[in-house]
Amino acid sequence: MTFNANHRLTGHIARILFISVFLAPFFNQVQDVAAQELLSERVPFDEPLTDGAVFLVPVDGMIDNGLARYIERATEDAEEGNAALIIYHVDTFGGLVEAADKIRKTILNASVPTVAFIDKNAASAGALISYAADRILMAPGSSIGAATVVEGGSGAKASEKYQSYMRGLMRATAEANGRDPQIAESMVDDSLAVEGVVDVGELLTLSSQEALDVGVADGIVASIDEITAIYDIAEAEQVDHQASRVEQILRFLGSPVLQSLLMMMMMGGLYFELQSPGVGFAGLMSLLGATLFFAPHYMMGLVESWEIVLFGIGVLLLLAEVFVIPGFGIAGLAGLILVIGSLIASLIGNVNLEFPPFLEITSALSTMAVTLVLLVLMVFSLARYLPTTTRFNRMVLAPELSSADGYTAAVTDHEILGMVGRAITPLRPSGTVQLSENQRRVDVVTAGEFIDTGASVRVVDVRGSRVEVRQVEAISRESETSVA
């Protein structure tokens, strides 16, 4: 490299440094403007945040009663710890409306400032939960909306009664936090139009930028750290709150799908046990299903003691119908009503005898109806195909061992039927006779009467090893009486 070349290179570097020094403020200003475009004026809270910890609470997976119970505990922990901020990390496609409503109430009633950080999905019930937070911040590429209520079994759109209830929840929650209620309602009902946002016939779902533009979201941020930086609490302690192992197990056992399976296991086992009384495999499966169904709900406070007592009384009445008063009468009908009624009540979150709105009751009835239909199909299928399997026959006794299938307890000697003999021992009522025709000695029984040794008897019935005789004199007297 020559001297001139080095001189030109030094000149280029000097110009670049000059531009960087004098234009850096301009570029920083441009970046600040861009950052401001990702935040709305609502981002700051009215009151300054305290110097407490920041609680990070996950709201992910299916929205169910187990999650509602956990969110309540996490929020209480944050309040007791005088937290500066609770950040609900939302990523869900929705779930049970009643569970979402419980979470919504918990967040609305929180005494600590709350932020819903949507990363990546807040669909259906997730939208309702996010609306309950004081601020909504969304990650790039995330979405919120599509809160129409659907049937749990088919996924079809639920009736207008459900939609009206959900619209009311969304509207009230939006109004509570100063957001546009019409936009919130249009996430539930596609017959609503909001000028410049959504047309009639379209169900509203917003991207992060769209949500920011219409005022649903208060900002677009990429991470939790960015949120703490915005609120100037980056140095505050962060509490990564998580569900305990017990809560995770309870949430798994309390999921709606597993609820139906456990109820089928419980009632199906009870049905097969009643078909073959005794304590067998079906009875143990029914007991296991009842334990796994009631225990998690009782520990989560979703089942009251009286509901378990009613279920136990119902089972006892069914057992009494089978063992004590055979047939299907009042006891059996009452037992069936108590079993099904207690299961429906256990699906509804209630305190003592105070039941929630009609929406939760109809949801429980729908779950029970689907379960019963599946139970009938399961019983029909098992009753038809299970007895033909080798594994099943190894676990239970065959209901009948007929001679037509080749089962015999002993060889029946039909040749001695009608023969006459002499009792060589007292028959009281069993004993031994010697047949006159072939001098065979045969163990016999009478119909109940006593016959002395030496009396003449006749064989009147032979079934396997059981040979029944009657005294000849008695037979003769009966014959004479009949002739007379």
VEXTIMI-927730 format. One line per 3 residues: number of its first residue (from 1); their letters; for each residue z negated, y, x of C-alpha. Coordinates in Angstrom, 1 decimal. Layout:
VEXTIMI-927730
NUM = a = Z Y X; ... $
end
This chain:
VEXTIMI-927730
1 = mtf = 0.0 0.0 0.0; 1.0 3.4 1.3; -1.0 6.6 1.4 $
4 = nan = 1.1 8.1 -1.5; 0.5 5.0 -3.6; -3.3 5.3 -3.1 $
7 = hrl = -3.1 8.9 -4.0; -1.3 8.2 -7.3; -3.9 5.5 -8.2 $
10 = tgh = -6.8 7.8 -7.5; -5.2 10.4 -9.8; -4.8 7.9 -12.7 $
13 = iar = -8.5 6.9 -12.4; -9.6 10.5 -12.4; -7.6 11.3 -15.5 $
16 = ilf = -9.0 8.2 -17.3; -12.6 9.3 -16.4; -11.8 12.8 -17.6 $
19 = isv = -10.5 11.6 -20.9; -13.4 9.2 -21.4; -16.1 11.9 -20.7 $
22 = fla = -14.6 14.5 -23.0; -13.3 12.3 -25.8; -16.3 9.9 -26.0 $
25 = pff = -18.2 12.0 -28.5; -15.1 12.2 -30.6; -14.8 8.4 -30.7 $
28 = nqv = -18.5 8.0 -31.4; -18.1 10.3 -34.3; -15.3 8.3 -35.6 $
31 = qdv = -17.4 5.1 -35.3; -20.3 6.8 -37.1; -18.0 7.8 -40.0 $
34 = aaq = -16.7 4.3 -40.2; -20.2 3.0 -40.3; -21.2 5.5 -43.0 $
37 = ell = -18.3 4.2 -45.0; -20.0 0.8 -45.0; -23.2 2.2 -46.4 $
40 = ser = -23.9 4.1 -49.6; -26.4 6.8 -50.2; -28.7 4.3 -51.9 $
43 = vpf = -29.4 2.4 -48.7; -32.6 4.3 -47.7; -35.7 3.7 -49.8 $
46 = dep = -37.4 6.6 -51.6; -40.7 5.8 -49.7; -40.8 5.2 -46.0 $
49 = ltd = -41.4 1.5 -45.1; -44.7 0.5 -43.7; -45.2 -0.9 -40.2 $
52 = gav = -45.8 -4.5 -41.6; -43.7 -7.6 -40.9; -40.2 -8.3 -42.3 $
55 = flv = -40.1 -11.5 -44.4; -36.9 -13.4 -44.3; -36.7 -15.7 -47.4 $
58 = pvd = -33.7 -18.1 -47.9; -32.2 -18.3 -51.4; -29.6 -21.1 -50.9 $
61 = gmi = -28.3 -24.2 -52.5; -28.7 -24.9 -56.2; -30.9 -22.5 -58.2 $
64 = dng = -33.6 -24.8 -59.7; -37.2 -24.7 -60.7; -38.3 -25.9 -57.3 $
67 = lar = -36.6 -22.9 -55.7; -38.2 -20.6 -58.2; -41.6 -21.9 -57.3 $
70 = yie = -40.9 -21.5 -53.6; -39.6 -17.9 -54.1; -42.8 -17.0 -56.0 $
73 = rat = -44.9 -18.4 -53.1; -42.9 -16.6 -50.4; -43.1 -13.3 -52.3 $
76 = eda = -46.9 -13.7 -52.7; -47.2 -14.4 -49.0; -45.3 -11.2 -48.2 $
79 = eeg = -47.4 -9.1 -50.5; -50.7 -10.6 -49.1; -49.4 -9.9 -45.6 $
82 = naa = -48.6 -6.3 -46.4; -45.0 -6.8 -45.4; -42.7 -3.8 -44.8 $
85 = lii = -39.7 -5.5 -46.4; -38.6 -8.8 -47.9; -35.0 -9.8 -47.2 $
88 = yhv = -33.7 -12.5 -49.5; -30.9 -14.3 -47.7; -28.6 -15.3 -50.6 $
91 = dtf = -25.9 -18.0 -50.3; -25.6 -19.9 -53.6; -23.0 -20.9 -56.2 $
94 = ggl = -25.7 -20.7 -59.0; -27.7 -23.2 -61.0; -30.2 -23.2 -63.9 $
97 = vea = -30.4 -20.0 -65.9; -34.1 -20.4 -66.6; -34.9 -20.9 -62.9 $
100 = adk = -32.8 -17.8 -62.0; -34.7 -15.8 -64.6; -38.0 -16.8 -63.0 $
103 = irk = -36.7 -15.7 -59.6; -35.4 -12.5 -61.1; -38.8 -11.6 -62.6 $
106 = til = -40.6 -12.5 -59.3; -38.3 -10.1 -57.3; -38.5 -7.3 -59.9 $
109 = nas = -42.3 -7.5 -60.0; -42.6 -7.6 -56.2; -44.8 -4.8 -54.8 $
112 = vpt = -42.9 -4.9 -51.5; -39.4 -3.3 -51.1; -36.7 -6.0 -51.4 $
115 = vaf = -33.2 -6.5 -50.1; -30.7 -9.1 -51.2; -28.5 -10.0 -48.2 $
118 = idk = -25.5 -11.8 -49.7; -24.1 -14.2 -47.1; -21.5 -15.5 -48.3 $
121 = naa = -21.8 -16.3 -52.0; -23.8 -14.9 -54.9; -22.0 -16.5 -57.8 $
124 = sag = -23.4 -17.1 -61.3; -27.2 -17.2 -61.1; -27.0 -15.9 -57.6 $
127 = ali = -25.5 -12.6 -58.9; -28.5 -12.2 -61.3; -31.0 -12.8 -58.5 $
130 = sya = -29.2 -10.3 -56.2; -29.2 -7.7 -58.9; -33.0 -8.0 -59.1 $
133 = adr = -33.5 -6.7 -55.5; -34.0 -3.1 -54.8; -31.0 -3.0 -52.4 $
136 = ilm = -27.9 -5.3 -52.2; -26.3 -5.6 -48.7; -23.3 -7.9 -48.3 $
139 = apg = -21.8 -9.6 -45.3; -18.1 -9.1 -44.7; -16.1 -11.7 -46.6 $
142 = ssi = -18.9 -12.4 -49.1; -18.6 -12.1 -52.9; -20.7 -11.6 -56.1 $
145 = gaa = -20.0 -12.3 -59.8; -18.7 -15.0 -62.1; -22.0 -15.2 -64.0 $
148 = tvv = -20.7 -16.9 -67.2; -23.1 -19.6 -68.5; -21.5 -23.1 -68.5 $
151 = egg = -22.6 -26.4 -69.9; -24.5 -28.5 -67.4; -22.7 -31.7 -68.1 $
154 = sga = -19.1 -30.7 -68.7; -18.9 -27.4 -66.9; -17.3 -25.9 -70.1 $
157 = kas = -18.2 -22.4 -71.2; -21.4 -22.3 -73.2; -21.7 -20.9 -76.7 $
160 = eky = -21.9 -17.2 -77.4; -25.7 -17.4 -77.8; -26.0 -18.3 -74.1 $
163 = qsy = -23.5 -15.7 -73.1; -25.3 -13.0 -75.1; -28.6 -13.9 -73.4 $
166 = mrg = -27.1 -13.8 -69.9; -25.4 -10.5 -70.6; -28.8 -9.1 -71.7 $
169 = lmr = -30.4 -10.4 -68.5; -27.7 -8.9 -66.3; -27.7 -5.6 -68.2 $
172 = ata = -31.5 -5.2 -68.1; -31.7 -6.1 -64.4; -28.9 -3.6 -63.5 $
175 = ean = -30.6 -0.9 -65.4; -34.0 -1.6 -63.8; -32.5 -0.9 -60.3 $
178 = grd = -30.2 2.0 -61.3; -26.9 0.1 -61.3; -24.0 0.2 -63.7 $
181 = pqi = -24.9 -2.2 -66.6; -21.3 -2.4 -67.8; -20.1 -3.8 -64.5 $
184 = aes = -23.0 -6.3 -64.5; -22.1 -7.5 -68.1; -18.4 -7.8 -67.1 $
187 = mvd = -19.5 -10.5 -64.6; -20.6 -12.6 -67.6; -18.0 -11.7 -70.3 $
190 = dsl = -14.3 -11.6 -69.7; -13.7 -9.7 -73.0; -15.3 -6.6 -71.5 $
193 = ave = -13.3 -4.0 -69.6; -14.5 -1.4 -67.2; -12.0 1.3 -66.4 $
196 = gvv = -10.8 1.1 -62.8; -12.8 -2.1 -62.2; -11.7 -5.0 -64.4 $
199 = dvg = -9.4 -5.5 -67.4; -9.9 -7.4 -70.6; -9.4 -11.2 -70.0 $
202 = ell = -10.6 -11.1 -66.4; -14.0 -12.3 -65.3; -15.4 -9.9 -62.7 $
205 = tls = -16.0 -11.2 -59.2; -16.2 -8.6 -56.4; -15.6 -8.8 -52.7 $
208 = sqe = -18.0 -7.0 -50.4; -15.8 -3.9 -50.1; -15.1 -3.8 -53.8 $
211 = ald = -18.8 -4.2 -54.6; -19.5 -1.3 -52.3; -16.8 0.9 -53.8 $
214 = vgv = -18.1 0.4 -57.4; -21.8 0.8 -56.5; -22.9 -2.8 -56.9 $
217 = adg = -23.5 -3.3 -53.2; -25.3 -0.6 -51.1; -23.8 -1.6 -47.8 $
220 = iva = -21.8 -4.0 -45.7; -23.7 -5.4 -42.8; -23.0 -8.4 -40.5 $
223 = sid = -26.5 -9.7 -39.8; -30.2 -9.5 -40.4; -30.6 -7.5 -37.2 $
226 = eit = -28.2 -4.9 -38.5; -30.4 -4.5 -41.6; -33.6 -4.0 -39.6 $
229 = aiy = -31.7 -1.5 -37.5; -30.6 0.5 -40.5; -34.2 0.7 -41.8 $
232 = dia = -35.5 1.4 -38.3; -37.8 -1.6 -38.3; -35.9 -3.6 -35.6 $
235 = eae = -39.2 -3.8 -33.6; -41.2 -5.1 -36.5; -42.4 -8.7 -36.6 $
238 = qvd = -40.0 -11.0 -38.4; -41.5 -13.9 -40.5; -38.9 -16.6 -41.0 $
241 = hqa = -40.4 -18.0 -44.2; -39.3 -21.5 -45.1; -40.1 -24.1 -47.8 $
244 = srv = -42.7 -26.7 -46.7; -41.7 -30.3 -46.4; -43.5 -31.1 -49.6 $
247 = eqi = -41.6 -28.3 -51.4; -38.3 -29.6 -50.1; -39.1 -33.1 -51.4 $
250 = lrf = -40.3 -31.8 -54.7; -37.2 -29.6 -55.0; -35.0 -32.7 -54.4 $
253 = lgs = -36.9 -34.8 -56.9; -36.9 -32.0 -59.4; -33.2 -31.3 -59.3 $
256 = pvl = -31.4 -31.6 -62.7; -29.2 -34.5 -61.6; -32.1 -36.5 -60.3 $
259 = qsl = -34.1 -35.7 -63.4; -31.5 -37.4 -65.5; -31.3 -40.4 -63.2 $
262 = lmm = -35.1 -40.8 -63.1; -35.3 -40.6 -66.9; -32.6 -43.2 -67.2 $
265 = mmm = -34.5 -45.4 -64.7; -37.7 -44.9 -66.7; -36.4 -45.5 -70.2 $
268 = ggl = -33.9 -48.2 -69.1; -36.6 -50.1 -67.2; -38.9 -49.8 -70.3 $
271 = yfe = -36.2 -51.1 -72.5; -35.5 -54.2 -70.4; -39.2 -54.8 -70.0 $
274 = lqs = -39.7 -54.8 -73.7; -36.8 -57.3 -74.0; -38.7 -59.8 -71.7 $
277 = pgv = -42.4 -59.0 -72.0; -44.5 -59.3 -68.9; -44.8 -57.3 -65.7 $
280 = gfa = -41.5 -57.8 -64.0; -38.8 -56.0 -61.9; -37.7 -53.8 -64.9 $
283 = glm = -41.3 -52.7 -65.6; -41.9 -51.8 -62.0; -38.7 -49.7 -61.9 $
286 = sll = -39.8 -47.9 -65.1; -43.2 -47.2 -63.6; -41.6 -45.9 -60.4 $
289 = gat = -39.2 -43.7 -62.3; -42.1 -42.2 -64.4; -44.1 -41.5 -61.2 $
292 = lff = -41.2 -39.8 -59.5; -40.3 -37.8 -62.6; -43.7 -36.5 -63.6 $
295 = aph = -45.5 -36.1 -60.2; -43.2 -33.4 -58.8; -43.1 -31.5 -62.0 $
298 = ymm = -46.8 -31.6 -62.4; -47.3 -30.4 -58.8; -44.9 -27.6 -59.4 $
301 = glv = -46.8 -26.6 -62.5; -43.8 -27.4 -64.8; -45.5 -30.3 -66.6 $
304 = esw = -48.7 -30.0 -68.5; -51.3 -32.7 -68.7; -50.9 -33.2 -72.4 $
307 = eiv = -47.2 -34.0 -71.9; -48.1 -36.9 -69.6; -50.8 -38.1 -72.0 $
310 = lfg = -48.3 -38.1 -74.9; -45.9 -40.1 -72.8; -48.6 -42.6 -72.0 $
313 = igv = -49.6 -42.9 -75.6; -45.9 -43.4 -76.6; -45.5 -46.3 -74.1 $
316 = lll = -48.8 -47.9 -75.3; -47.5 -47.8 -78.9; -44.3 -49.4 -77.9 $
319 = lae = -46.1 -52.2 -76.1; -48.4 -52.6 -79.1; -45.3 -53.0 -81.3 $
322 = vfv = -44.1 -55.8 -79.1; -47.3 -57.7 -78.2; -49.7 -57.0 -81.1 $
325 = ipg = -47.7 -56.2 -84.2; -44.2 -57.7 -83.7; -41.3 -56.0 -85.5 $
328 = fgi = -40.3 -52.4 -85.4; -42.5 -50.3 -87.7; -44.6 -47.2 -87.6 $
331 = agl = -46.1 -47.9 -84.1; -42.7 -48.4 -82.5; -41.1 -45.4 -84.2 $
334 = agl = -44.1 -43.2 -83.3; -44.0 -44.5 -79.7; -40.3 -43.7 -79.4 $
337 = ilv = -40.8 -40.2 -80.7; -43.7 -39.5 -78.4; -41.8 -40.8 -75.3 $
340 = igs = -38.6 -38.8 -76.0; -40.6 -35.7 -77.2; -42.8 -35.7 -74.1 $
343 = lia = -39.8 -36.0 -71.8; -38.1 -33.0 -73.5; -41.3 -31.0 -73.3 $
346 = sli = -41.6 -31.8 -69.6; -38.1 -30.4 -69.0; -39.2 -27.0 -70.3 $
349 = gnv = -41.4 -24.7 -68.3; -44.3 -24.0 -70.5; -47.9 -23.0 -70.3 $
352 = nle = -50.2 -25.0 -72.6; -48.3 -24.9 -76.0; -46.5 -21.7 -75.4 $
355 = fpp = -42.8 -22.5 -75.0; -40.2 -20.2 -73.5; -37.1 -18.8 -75.3 $
358 = fle = -34.7 -20.9 -77.3; -32.3 -21.0 -74.4; -34.5 -23.2 -72.3 $
361 = its = -35.3 -25.4 -75.2; -31.7 -26.0 -76.0; -31.0 -26.6 -72.3 $
364 = als = -33.7 -29.4 -72.3; -32.3 -30.9 -75.4; -28.8 -31.0 -73.9 $
367 = tma = -30.2 -32.7 -70.8; -31.9 -35.3 -72.9; -28.9 -35.9 -75.0 $
370 = vtl = -26.7 -36.5 -72.0; -29.4 -38.8 -70.5; -29.6 -40.8 -73.7 $
373 = vll = -25.8 -41.2 -73.8; -25.7 -42.4 -70.2; -28.7 -44.6 -70.9 $
376 = vlm = -26.9 -46.4 -73.8; -23.8 -46.9 -71.6; -26.0 -48.2 -68.7 $
379 = vfs = -27.9 -50.6 -71.0; -24.7 -51.9 -72.5; -23.1 -52.4 -69.1 $
382 = lar = -26.1 -54.0 -67.5; -26.8 -56.3 -70.5; -23.2 -57.5 -70.4 $
385 = ylp = -22.5 -57.9 -66.7; -25.9 -58.2 -65.0; -26.9 -61.7 -66.3 $
388 = ttt = -23.6 -63.1 -64.8; -24.6 -62.1 -61.3; -26.3 -64.5 -58.9 $
391 = rfn = -28.7 -61.9 -57.5; -30.0 -61.0 -60.9; -30.6 -64.6 -61.9 $
394 = rmv = -32.6 -65.1 -58.8; -35.0 -62.3 -59.9; -35.6 -63.3 -63.5 $
397 = lap = -35.9 -66.5 -65.5; -33.0 -67.6 -67.7; -33.7 -66.9 -71.3 $
400 = els = -32.9 -70.4 -72.4; -32.4 -73.8 -70.8; -30.4 -75.7 -73.3 $
403 = sad = -29.3 -79.4 -73.2; -25.8 -78.1 -73.8; -26.0 -76.5 -70.3 $
406 = gyt = -27.2 -79.7 -68.8; -31.0 -78.9 -68.8; -33.2 -81.8 -69.9 $
409 = aav = -37.0 -82.2 -69.4; -36.9 -86.0 -69.9; -34.6 -88.7 -71.1 $
412 = tdh = -34.9 -89.2 -74.9; -35.1 -92.9 -75.8; -33.6 -92.9 -79.2 $
415 = eil = -33.5 -96.8 -79.4; -37.2 -97.0 -80.2; -36.9 -94.8 -83.2 $
418 = gmv = -38.0 -96.8 -86.3; -39.6 -99.7 -84.3; -42.9 -101.1 -85.4 $
421 = gra = -45.8 -101.8 -83.0; -49.5 -102.1 -82.7; -52.0 -99.6 -81.3 $
424 = itp = -53.6 -101.1 -78.3; -55.8 -98.0 -77.8; -57.3 -95.6 -80.3 $
427 = lrp = -54.8 -92.8 -81.2; -56.9 -89.6 -81.2; -54.2 -88.4 -81.7 $
430 = sgt = -52.6 -89.7 -78.5; -52.8 -93.2 -77.1; -50.7 -96.3 -76.4 $
433 = vql = -48.9 -98.7 -78.6; -47.1 -101.9 -77.9; -43.8 -102.3 -79.7 $
436 = sen = -43.2 -105.7 -81.5; -39.5 -105.9 -80.8; -39.4 -105.6 -77.0 $
439 = qrr = -43.2 -105.7 -76.2; -42.9 -102.3 -74.4; -46.0 -100.2 -74.0 $
442 = vdv = -45.3 -96.6 -75.0; -47.5 -93.5 -74.8; -47.5 -91.9 -78.3 $
445 = vta = -49.0 -89.2 -80.4; -49.7 -89.0 -84.1; -49.2 -86.0 -86.4 $
448 = gef = -52.9 -85.3 -86.1; -54.6 -88.2 -87.8; -56.8 -90.7 -85.9 $
451 = idt = -55.6 -94.4 -85.9; -57.9 -97.2 -84.8; -57.0 -99.9 -82.3 $
454 = gas = -55.0 -102.8 -83.7; -53.4 -100.8 -86.6; -49.7 -101.3 -87.3 $
457 = vrv = -47.6 -98.1 -86.5; -44.0 -97.1 -86.7; -42.1 -94.7 -84.4 $
460 = vdv = -41.0 -91.7 -86.6; -39.8 -89.2 -84.1; -38.6 -89.1 -80.4 $
463 = rgs = -38.0 -85.9 -78.5; -37.9 -86.4 -74.7; -41.1 -87.9 -73.6 $
466 = rve = -42.8 -87.1 -76.9; -43.0 -90.2 -79.2; -44.6 -89.6 -82.5 $
469 = vrq = -45.9 -92.6 -84.6; -47.5 -93.0 -88.1; -49.6 -95.8 -89.5 $
472 = vea = -47.5 -98.3 -91.5; -50.0 -98.4 -94.3; -49.8 -94.7 -94.7 $
475 = isr = -46.0 -94.8 -94.8; -46.1 -97.6 -97.5; -48.5 -95.6 -99.6 $
478 = ese = -46.3 -92.6 -99.5; -43.3 -94.7 -100.5; -45.1 -96.2 -103.4 $
481 = tsv = -46.2 -92.8 -104.6; -42.7 -91.5 -104.4; -41.3 -94.4 -106.4 $
484 = a = -44.0 -94.0 -109.1 $
end
